[in-house]
Amino acid sequence: MMKNSNLFELIQVDEYAATPKYLQLTHSILKAIEMGKIVKNDLMPSINELSFELEISRDTAEKGYKYLKKMGVLGSVPGKGYFVQSTEFRQTLRIFLLFNKLSAHKKILYDAFTAALGEYVAVDFYIYNNDFALFKKLLGSRQEDYSHYVIIPHFLEGGENAHEIINAIPRDKLILLDKKIPGIEGEYAAVYENFEQDIYRALGEAREQLSKYHTIKVIFPGYTYHPVEILKGCSRFCQEYAFNFKVVHSIADEPIGEGEVYINLMEEDLVILIERIISLQWEPGRQVGVISYNETPLKKLILNGITTISTDFYQMGALTARMILENKKEQVEVPFYLTLRNSL
């Protein structure tokens, strides 16, 4: 068995990536084998050497090796360590996954996506925190040749130029997730929400419950990545069905009156709203109504249940994975659901 002295030049662990480090380790080794840089019977560095050179924990290094051993790529000999047992594999799918943020519902999406792809697909996962400059840097500095780029394009500011960055990606490799944006040229895949029509339809389904209220207020922070189409859909509903409509930028400062329904987009706004309703000793669903964007398990329990309007994030993740596995270039609008609970 020969030891590959240049292995540490081939293995990369990126601090910016949200992909678990043990998976980054395994994907680097698999790619090096595919490129012929590591060959059958090469002796791999020890767990301690990996840990020291890559500045990762021993547990992370060991987990990576165990993963490759489970694939049949690595073998081990007591007292000698790990070696390349087989190079008979083909990791054809390597995906660049770019999320705007992490949240409870985005975790549902991520888990569904990776589960549907299967464990032997390489996914490099990055988060840009709604920051266009970081978005541009992450896409601009990509050096890997990925089979697919799956991108959620939500920005606090500067996003009007996002299409220029995205247009540099080959269309057959691009999947836009959650939101379509103008300016993307050619035929590309998308799994997205129709924000204006979704909220309009959801409020229509809740007309019976809404009939005991006179005003609908959307808590929409002045500095936000949320699409203005949400406000357009809500405003259209209120005009058609004779509700007062107001956009609230700060729920902490907004007077709360009886007969009002509040639609929150941000989880922190929901907390403030609930605290204020409790301080008034009011009961959601009677004096005041609450509708929350994005279904999460906790909302089934808070205040005996909070009414939600939400896309199906599990289906969004599973559909995107299926599109990759079946090599489809479709644009699919994900279903949007109203879940009625006691808060309305």
Secondary structure, DSSP 8 states (H G I E B T S, - for coil): -EE-TTHHHH----TTB-S-HHHHHHHHHHHHHHTTSS-TTEE---HHHHHHHHT--HHHHHHHHHHHHHHTSEEEETTTEEEE---------EEEEEES---HHHHHHHHHHHHHH-TTSEEEEEE-TTBHHHHHHHHHT--S--SEEEE----SB-GGGHHHHHTTS-GGGEEEEE---TT--S--EEEE--HHHHHHHHHHHTHHHHTT-SEEEEE--SS--S-THHHHHHHHHHHHTT-EEEEES-TTTS---TTEEEEE-SHHHHHHHHHHHHHTT--BTTTEEEEEES--GGGGTGGG--EEEEE-HHHHHHHHHHHHHTT---EEE--EEEE--TT-
